[in-house]
């Protein structure tokens, strides 16, 4: 462990280099309970990410493919297991109708995204079973199909193809 994401201080375990100091070897778990701070939003995100992992077993999948890593747009797209992940790290630029290559030949929908209000986001994405992105059967980014998405700045989203949904319907 080093500097933890969302943690206000670094974590440094007792070692010879810090004279075996225990001061920075603790997590500040109480921050999540302070409503004036935003740590509860990060805790909501962490909880829901773990629930998504429980349902889709993403980490157990050995199947993965990096579809796109676009430096100028600051977009990363990859497939892991039965899911498609899209990250927009751009601090201010959102993209409409952004082409995303996919191996799945069916429409896709968002099952998880970081732009929800409960995570501190602006809720700019349509979410739910009625909101599918149609697929186009044409090669794009070394994938046999593509979809077009709205990708807001500073967001991550996870999509599932219709053909994969049946595997997880009753979970």
C-alpha positions in Angstrom: 0.0 0.0 0.0 1.1 3.5 -0.7 -1.0 6.6 -1.2 -4.6 5.2 -1.1 -7.2 6.6 -3.6 -9.5 9.0 -1.7 -7.4 9.0 1.4 -6.3 12.5 2.6 -2.9 11.3 4.0 -0.4 8.8 2.8 -0.2 5.4 4.5 3.3 4.4 5.7 3.8 1.4 7.8 6.5 1.4 10.5 9.9 0.8 9.0 13.5 1.8 9.5 13.1 4.8 7.1 10.5 6.4 9.4 12.0 5.3 12.7 9.2 2.8 13.1 6.6 5.5 13.4 3.0 4.4 13.7 1.5 7.8 12.9 0.8 7.2 9.2 0.0 3.5 9.4 -3.7 4.0 10.0 -6.7 4.5 7.8 -9.1 7.4 8.7 -12.3 5.4 8.5 -14.3 8.0 10.5 -14.2 10.4 7.5 -17.0 8.4 5.8 -19.4 9.3 8.7 -19.0 13.1 8.3 -21.8 14.4 6.1 -19.9 17.6 5.4 -17.2 15.6 3.6 -17.6 13.6 0.4 -16.0 10.4 1.6 -19.5 8.8 2.0 -19.9 9.2 -1.8 -16.6 7.3 -2.4 -17.9 4.6 0.1 -21.1 4.3 -2.0 -19.0 3.9 -5.1 -16.8 1.3 -3.5 -19.8 -0.7 -2.2 -21.6 -0.8 -5.5 -18.4 -1.7 -7.4 -18.0 -4.7 -5.1 -21.6 -5.7 -5.6 -21.0 -5.5 -9.4 -18.0 -7.8 -9.0 -20.0 -10.2 -7.0 -22.6 -10.5 -9.7 -20.4 -10.5 -12.8 -17.2 -12.1 -11.5 -15.0 -9.7 -13.5 -11.8 -10.4 -11.6 -12.1 -14.1 -12.1 -12.2 -13.8 -15.9 -9.0 -14.4 -17.8 -10.6 -13.0 -21.0 -9.6 -9.4 -21.6 -8.9 -7.1 -24.5 -7.8 -3.5 -24.6 -9.8 -2.0 -27.4 -8.7 1.6 -27.2 -6.2 3.8 -25.3 -6.5 7.2 -26.9 -4.0 9.7 -25.4 -5.4 12.9 -26.8 -9.1 12.1 -25.9 -8.0 10.5 -22.6 -10.3 7.5 -23.3 -9.6 3.9 -22.3 -11.9 1.1 -23.5 -11.4 -2.5 -22.6 -13.4 -5.8 -22.5 -13.1 -7.9 -19.4 -15.2 -11.1 -19.1 -18.7 -10.4 -20.4 -18.5 -6.6 -19.9 -17.2 -3.5 -21.7 -15.5 -0.8 -19.7 -15.3 2.8 -20.9 -13.2 5.5 -19.0 -13.0 9.2 -19.9 -10.2 10.8 -17.9 -10.4 14.1 -19.7 -10.9 16.9 -17.1 -13.4 18.9 -19.2 -14.2 17.3 -22.6 -17.3 15.1 -23.0 -17.9 13.1 -26.2 -21.1 12.5 -28.0 -21.5 9.6 -30.4 -18.1 8.3 -29.6 -17.4 5.0 -31.5 -16.4 2.1 -29.3 -15.3 -1.2 -30.7 -16.9 -4.3 -29.2 -16.7 -8.0 -29.9 -20.4 -8.6 -29.1 -23.0 -8.4 -31.9 -25.9 -7.1 -30.0 -27.1 -3.8 -28.4 -25.4 -2.7 -25.2 -26.6 -1.0 -22.1 -25.0 0.7 -19.1 -25.1 -1.4 -15.9 -22.8 0.8 -13.8 -21.4 4.3 -14.1 -19.5 6.7 -11.9 -21.6 9.8 -12.8 -24.5 8.9 -10.5 -25.5 11.5 -7.9 -24.9 9.0 -5.1 -21.3 9.0 -6.1 -21.0 12.7 -6.3 -21.6 12.7 -10.1 -23.9 14.9 -12.2 -26.2 12.0 -13.4 -25.7 12.8 -17.1 -26.1 9.2 -18.3 -29.3 7.3 -19.1 -29.3 4.1 -17.2 -31.5 1.1 -17.2 -32.9 -1.7 -19.2 -34.8 0.6 -21.7 -31.6 2.5 -22.7 -29.7 0.4 -25.2 -26.9 1.6 -27.5 -27.5 -0.1 -30.9 -24.6 -2.0 -32.3 -23.2 -1.6 -35.8 -21.7 -4.6 -37.6 -18.6 -3.0 -38.9 -15.0 -3.4 -37.8 -13.7 -0.7 -35.4 -10.5 -0.8 -33.2 -9.8 -4.4 -34.1 -13.3 -5.5 -33.0 -16.0 -6.8 -35.3 -18.7 -4.3 -34.1 -19.1 -0.9 -32.6 -21.5 1.2 -30.6 -21.8 4.9 -30.3 -22.0 6.4 -26.8 -22.1 9.6 -24.9 -19.1 9.7 -22.6 -19.1 12.6 -20.1 -15.9 14.0 -18.9 -14.4 12.4 -15.8 -16.6 9.3 -15.9 -16.3 5.5 -16.1 -19.1 3.2 -17.3 -19.6 -0.5 -17.6 -21.8 -1.9 -20.3 -23.2 -5.3 -21.1 -24.3 -6.7 -24.4 -27.9 -8.0 -24.7 -26.5 -11.4 -25.6 -24.6 -11.6 -22.3 -27.5 -10.4 -20.1 -29.2 -13.8 -20.0 -26.3 -15.3 -18.1 -26.8 -12.9 -15.2 -30.6 -12.4 -15.3 -31.4 -14.4 -12.1 -28.3 -13.4 -10.1 
